[in-house]
Amino acid sequence: MSLRTLRFLITGALFVTGSLAVQAQYAWDVGFHLGGANYLGEMGGKDQPRRDFIWDMQLSQTRFAFGGFARRKINRFISVNTGIMYLRIQGSDDLTVDYRPRLGRNLNFRNDLIEWYVRPEFTIYQDNDLGGHGKYRLDFRLFGYVGAALYYHNPKGQINGEGDFYALQPLTTELVDYSRIGVSIPAGIGFHFTQRRRHRFGWDMGWRTTFSDYLDDASTVYADPNALPGGATGTAAQLANQSAAAYAADPTLPHPNNYAAGAIRGDPTHNDSYLTMTFTYSYVLRGQSNFYRQRYSWIRGNKRVGRKSRAKF
């Protein structure tokens, strides 16, 4: 799937979303995410080999995440949320806490992702009159979700952690031509407060399980540098194996011979994953149909006016 196809799908989704919102405004809210993102993959970690979930994550590498969304309420138990997120993940071996094989490997990356997600949200708990004052000015909803997402990514790296960033996928640092487009499964939990039935403030945390191990451009073994684009002295070779610089700076680290062609460079048994934690704001859209005005006029603070009697002469 090409980047052009991804753009076409996202544009189509936004058009359909906008069309539906016009038809059923009273059930929609539209808003934005703002927060941070991090990842779990080959780079990071503490003082031992890879550990699952957040235990192998470098919190100092948390970077931005933001985007927009539209949510459709189906009923009191289920809503459907679709949105686009832009986020950055990154990692560096030199931040590893005393795990010498990673320090000696000396790799780094950053990756900007564009994600389009669709997810059903399932209500776990809801209170339509928080505080029980009888004025219904503040409500609360706690929900969980599992959905699907399509993302575009472009990992980049530096030579010895300095200077320009180079796009890594075209350089095939492991002689693998992986795709820049992938699919993930977002799962998470969130909540929101709705003030005066219009302004919705919330929090959202979601974990994305992917089907790729190349968000950080490291997965299998070191390639023969002579087979890489540009040969053993080219940019691809310099980015693929940076152990010599680490050893020169600290001779107590593993010797570069430990990172020769065929040696372990990543962990292909675990795919990469990433997460976001964001604060959200959305505005609840209200319909203007006669049915809505008659049934929910109390929300708008209007009085129902009965039909005028015909004068009799």
Sequence and secondary structure as in RCSB ss.txt:
>XXXX:A:sequence
MSLRTLRFLITGALFVTGSLAVQAQYAWDVGFHLGGANYLGEMGGKDQPRRDFIWDMQLSQTRFAFGGFARRKIN
RFISVNTGIMYLRIQGSDDLTVDYRPRLGRNLNFRNDLIEWYVRPEFTIYQDNDLGGHGKYRLDFRLFGYVGAAL
YYHNPKGQINGEGDFYALQPLTTELVDYSRIGVSIPAGIGFHFTQRRRHRFGWDMGWRTTFSDYLDDASTVYADP
NALPGGATGTAAQLANQSAAAYAADPTLPHPNNYAAGAIRGDPTHNDSYLTMTFTYSYVLRGQSNFYRQRYSWIR
GNKRVGRKSRAKF
>XXXX:A:secstr
  HHHHHHHHHHHHHHHHHHHHH GGGEEEEEEEEEEEEESSS  SSSS  SGGGG  GGG EEEEEEEEEEE S
SSEEEEEEEEEEEEEEEGGGSSS HHHHHH  EEEEEEEEEEEEEEEEEEEESSTTS SS  EEEEEEEEE EEE
EEEEEEEEETTEEEEEESGGGTTTS    SEEEEEEEEEEEEEEETTTEEEEEEEEEEEES S SSS  SB   G
GGSTTGGGSHHHHHH  HHHHHHH TTS  GGGGSTTSB S TTS  EEEEEEEEEEEE     HHHHHHHHHHH
T            
